[in-house]
Amino acid sequence: MDLRQISYFVALFEEGSVTRAAQRVNVVQPALSMQIAKLERELGQRLFDRQPKAMVPTAAGRTLHRLVQPIQRDVAEAHATMARLSQTVSGRVTAGILSSLSMSIVPSVLVRFAAAYPDVELSLADGYTSTFIDGVGHGALDLAVINRPDRRLGLVTAPLLDEEMVVVGGRDTPLPVPLPLRMADLAALDLILPSTRHGLRLELDRRLGAADVTLSPKLELDLPPAIADFVARSTSFTVLPSIAVSRQLADGSLKAYRIVAPRIARELVIIHHPKNPPSNAAQRFITILEEELSVAAAALQAYIITE
């Protein structure tokens, strides 16, 4: 097994298609297929089930993917270290970003990062806190932005942003309770919320439970962008971080109301594995992410209605 075979295998594992994998590693399809077949013969294991429209990893393939990830990470770190010697930022960064950020802050982060560091290969995945904890723990992700968990993870955790959560309603939907809006008033709203599987809901329920407030949403949906679109077209309300609805607040399709007595916030943190500290490229990505989050959070204050 050599590094070329490993890179071909990982490309096919992640792309699920010989065509896309060959394009990714810039070789012709027969060459990639030949190397995968050679690797299977060397290991004495079938790594993929060859189906008409997909290459599906077998149990052996999934095991090999887990085992070669540290090798790829070490090679990437070696490249990054040598690049630092020449003052060039390069390498590969794989990061997980919460879905509540993916439609708001992420595009501006990507534009800045790509312009500043064109030699860095950046791979971003959107999803949920629990998924990212597993990804960082198993080495599939270099780092991830998550909601701070209420348990110890065995991972390195660094604070990123203390983000306000607000009540959000449609532009023309009157708020059925008087301002200022208090936590107990949430029980009187027709709510659509993420389910209890979602980190945002867990944080909200934790805060409300401490104040002996119980919510009974009529609809649960785990995609914040979809929640925002639904609320804009209905008379329902939701409770989301302000950044998750920044686009709709700016275009006026949604209104946001501050919750007082007490204020509700979620704490965003960055996690990485203690044996896989952020590379130079990853640190630059984190810096840009922190700056864009801070700017966005400050700008959104003008859209939040208090009284």
Phi, psi and omega in degrees: 000128178238175184296327179294315178298320179299315181295322177294316180299312182297319178299316180291322178300315186279330182272329180073011183212133178297321180299308182292322180296318179296320177297321182296319182262005173063049173226167176282155185301316180300324180294319179294315180298321181296319181291323178294317179296321178296318179297319179297321178294319181296322184271345182067029182223142171277120186266337182221144167270119184273103180256166186305321185238012182198156171251107187261123181298139172278178176300321178295321178297318179294323178295316180297320179301317178296323184285328183272348180301316176299327178296312178299320180296318179295320178295317178298320179294323177297317176298315182296320180296316179294325179294324178297327179296330180261010178066021177250128178272118180213188181113195181230135178236125175246123185224147174256133181234130180305143181299334179290348178254340191296330181263004184240287188274333187300316180304317180292326176297315181296319180298313180295315185293316181297322179290322184279327186227072184292344181271001180263131174269115185249127178237117182246140175235137174258152184173214188238162184305311184298320179296319183289325177300316178295318182297316178291320181297325182268356178090004179287335179238141175287322182202168178205150172260123183223168167285136182301123180282163180263020178221161178284139187253340190077015178241159176282128183238129180232135181295145179239309182199136171265105192252129181288138173258138187230159171278133185235132177222169179294159183304320185255011181267116181288141177286125187280003179232154183285157173268153001289149185275123181255161183303319181297336181291341182298330182294342181269358184265148172280103193251145163241128187223162168298158179284173181290356173281342189270140181300325179296318180292320179299317179293318180296313180296325179297315180293317182290323179298324178295334179259010179059041176246130181242135179252146177230079182295144179280341181214140177239137183210130188266013180244102181308318178299322178291322176301313182300316179295321179297314181297322180296336183254008184223186176256014179276167176236166175216171174235115183219161170297144184300325182295330182295338180239026184300319181297315182289328176293321181291322181273357174085006180282342177230156173240147180238138182238131180287139175264126179243167173051066355260169174292143178249129180219156170245149180254116175275137178227160173253135178239149170209163182284139181300336179268001181225070180297152181302134175290175177301317179296319180295321178296322177294321178297316180299318180300312180295320179299315179300316182295315182292322177297317181297316180296315182296316181298319180293319182293328183288342180303329182292340184264350186271122183275130181254319183206000000 
